[in-house]
Each structure stands twice: as structure tokens, then as C-alpha cells.
Amino acid sequence: MTISVDQLEEARFALGQPLFADIDGDLKVSFEFFPPKTEKMEETLWNSVKALEPLGPRFVSVTYGAGGSTRERTHQTVERIQRETSLNAAAHLTCVEASKDEIDQVAEAYWASGVRHIVALRGDMPEAGAKFEAHPQGYANAAELVAGLKKLHPFEISVAAYPECHPDSENVKADLDNLKRKLDAGASRAITQFFFSPEAFFKFRDAAADAGIDAEIVPGILPISNVAQTRKFAGICGADIPSWMDRLFEGLDDHPGARQLVAATIAAEMCRKLYAGGVRNLHFYTLNRAELSFAICHLLGMRAKESVAEKAA
């Protein structure tokens, strides 16, 4: 049997030092949550926030539903995190179906409550798949939103990036040009949409550098535990899910524990490869569950610290 060069490289890698043996724990992470709809979901969210808080994330962000549909719940969640935890809360804010005055009022309310970080997004229309249409008196795009926020206050601003190109972009160059406009308007960093191969991120990072983008680009990590749900998410944002990933989850529908282990293994391995490529900042899409993100961070050398509540006790 002939052994290919790729197989030899994989064998050397597998037989070498254990995958997570040389991680120094020098990563910095952030976590994304979504505002809860029910009392039960709120309990799950706050259990997750408290579980992840001891990891000392740079910030945690709270999403904003399509068309601003979760505006009040987002605001309440962000304010509570800012008020009741040691975490720095970042609020998502979009351009959809709101005038500049309305958006500016939301931003002013965040500033007044101590929130200093905004994740500025164009956003999606309330109708799934509908083409984006700017409000007649609104911000036309995320770059305009960033510039508008900067005129109000010196917010720290994060924006979105798309390693596999935004579905609405004409091509990769147009997508990168749009990202550069957002950063040039005053954003501090870009957080990527999720992806499922480290090569997708590295290729994007190189293309961004070639386009003159020198701002921080943080990989967005979505640990998969439900392939069907993730495939739906991926279809909306243009991310590719490898076929081998489907095979790894086959037969696990009735085995949630095993599904979690497989999900953590896949995501942690990808994060390890990103680390090997020089990545030191990661952003986790938690879906309001702490277990997977916490396990991955632990494998990557991070350790929980005493919480503020424990120190006060």
C-alpha cells in the first residue's frame, strides 16, 4: 500500500506531542449570548453567564434579533450583565427598520448605563431571506453606523467579518472592501462569522492583510452539537459544513452526552490549529450554553479564576 505525503504528515502529527500538551493558556476569549424569551431560558442564560465568568473573558456580547425584534430584551440583558457581574457587556446594534434618531437613542441609553462596547452590524430583515433595505432616515450600512456611533461617544466597536464571503456581497474583493470601510470608520476589531476549517480563517486573514486591513480579526467559533440546526445557520450566512462532520454525528440523536463530547472535540481541535497559526483571541457563539465553550477553553489551557462573589464571601 502506498502512503501519501499527507498521510505521513498526519501520522507524524498524531504520534508527536499530545495535541493540547503545549498550550500556555495565553488565549483571550469572548462569548456571545442571545436574550432569553422565557423564564426557563433566562435561568439557562444566567447559569451560563455565571459559569463562564470565572474564565475572565475580554467581553461578552448580546445579540439583537432580526429587525430589532429583541431590542428591549437585549437592552435588559446587557444592562443586567453590566450591573450584576464583573463582565464587560457589549450590545449588538443593527441598522434594520430604525431611523438614525432611534438608533442613536438606543446607543445613548447604553452609554448612560455604563455600556462602552457596541457590536455594530447591518443586520437582517425580519422576513427570512428578504433583501436588506435601509430605513429612509436610517443608517445605510454598518460603516455608516460605526461612524454615527463614534460621533456620539468614544465607544469601543466591533464589526462582523465573513471568512467565506457574505451572501449579499458581489465577490470576495467587495466583501473585503466593505470590511475595510467599517474598520476605517472607527471599529476596533472584526469578529468573524463561524467557519469549520482553520484553512478558511487563515486564507481570509491573508486576504484581509493583502487588502490593507491591519486591525484585529477574531475567529468566531460555533461548537456544533446539532448538525441540522447548524446547517440551517450556515445556509443563511454562507458557511460550509464539511461532509465528514455529518458522519461524526451519525447515530447520536439519542445520545446527548456523546454528542457533546464529539462537538467539543471537533471545535477544540480546530481551535488548537488556529492557535498553532498564531491566533490568540477567540470569540465563542455559546447559544446560551456554557458546557462546550468552557470545555474547549479548558483544553486550550485556560483555567477558571475565583468569581467576584467567591472573593466577597
C-alpha angles and dihedrals in degrees: 000000000000115000115213125224089248091055091050091051091049091049092050090049093048094046095045129078114333111273097249100028099103101042110127097200089243094134124118117211141188131193135216125213134177125224113264122245099199139032090253092051090048090055090051091049095051093045087054094046091051093045093053098039094082090061087071100230119198088237143330122228132208120211129235116223124239110288091008090291093151097040097127095040091048091051093049093048094048093048092049093050090049092047103040105033139049090243129112106236122212119198123214113227127184139191096230122127096338134103122238089254092054093048092046090052090054090049091049090051090053092050091049090053093052099261110142102170126074128184099212115205138167088226135202129278117254091247110075111248095008116144114253115259121186119230109255090241096029140093110285096213145350093275090059090046091053091050091048093051091049090055090056100047140336093270120174102238132199123189136192128263129189118215091190095039127265111274090235095053119102092224143331094279092053090048092052091046089055091050091051091052090054092050093044088053089063111281116146099210146353123237114203129230110250120279134178107222128055089221090066090058097043092049090050093046091053092047091050091052090049088052091057097259111144100162122112114281113198119199113235112221124202112186106212120225097147112045095187092053092045092049088056091051091046093051090057096050101033099249118150120229112203116235091233088066091062090053093053091058096045113126095011099104091106095038108072094167093054090044090056091050092051091047093051092047094052095046095043092052091052091048089050090055091048088052090052087054093057101268113147101164125064133179117205124208096213101181082218093294119116104192101080097042092045092050092049092049089050092052088050091058101262118136130199117251128208112286122236089251092054092049091051093050 
